[in-house]
Amino acid sequence: MTSRIHAIDVHAEGEPGRVLIGSHLHVKGATMAERLRHCRETLDPLRRLLLREPRGYPGLCGVLILPPADPVADFGLVVLEQGGFKPMSGSNLICAVTALVETQALPVSEPVTELVVDTAVGLVSVRAEVADGKVTRVTFDNVASFAVALDHVLELPEYGRVPVDIVFGGQFFVQARAADLGIELDAPAAKQITRAGAVLRAAAQQQFPVVHPNNPDIDQVSLTMIHGPSATPGVSGRNAVVLPNGEVDLADPATWTGSLDRSPCGTGTSGRMAALHARGELGVNVPFVHEGILGTTFTGTLRGTTQIGGYQAVLPSISGRGWITGFSQFVLDDSDPFPQGYVLGDLWGQARTAAADLIELEG
Ligand SMILES: O=C(O)[C@H]1NCC[C@@H]1O
């Protein structure tokens, strides 16, 4: 027997997102938080199948489209990253909206289609600008974002003591200045950036426990942002976000590998804006143009402030563009010896994970 999975591949300002439609029958839960937990508990094989080789690649993310749990919303989403299922992602939300609007899976109106998206960390209002059926820009009102710590000093192997911000922008991030790590935020330094990002994330996970006040399942620093100034006129700052290449074993530095977000990262930009606001360096309604490693930009603005748990929080909106790159029907044949795909150290840098896959297959 074979299983078939339909997907629309999209990129948002360079970052690929595989939009999975029609897989929702497998996901149970009365709220999006319960559905995220259900995905983590039962759907990891699907995530691995679609993101790993031979169907995926290290830089790939995905997004599962679900019916909304809250009836005011148009659809729900759960994000698939190489590091696991996540509650929210800016690039993946832009990919999802671009795919659903351009295929008219939802009622579309021009010049603007307004939608509400349900996530495990809250509702997100979306405005998609549409011209002749093409989505030309997506702006979303992200969930409340906040700084947990500013200039907290982490002890890092290889880099010494480095001040970081721990922030939430839809996921928890550790964010550090490129100058403090002695690296340039340019494409030729990609390997150095991913190494520094992976070390920072491992150190933050070991030294700085986090938990979201409204969702105790969001309890991990998932991503690293390294940031610095931009030389581009009109751009407020530059950044590179590092995603883990798979499940990380904190006790085994061989698994501390990563890939760069190809976009300027919506959740990371929201967290960065929260830190800048907390320092008094970014006001409400001031555009913040954030450039990623490919030179593409997301534009953020703070639409106000709020309180979340004990944290002073900001309400960021993020705007960017997405492009459909393909329509796929993935197949899993019952006799395929790699039902969860595989990783190999040549591309993924994770010798240990690859070995674990091979043992799984033999068992
Ligand atoms: O835009 C974002 O928020 C993200 N891009 C890939 C990793 C993050 O989820």
The ligand as an ORCA input file, in Angstrom:
! r2SCAN-3c Opt
* xyz 0 1
  O      10.158     33.400      9.842
  C      10.233     32.658     10.835
  O       9.664     32.932     11.884
  C      10.989     31.398     10.701
  N      11.654     31.061      9.489
  C      12.182     29.695      9.683
  C      12.388     29.613     11.153
  C      11.333     30.491     11.790
  O      10.217     29.718     12.097
*
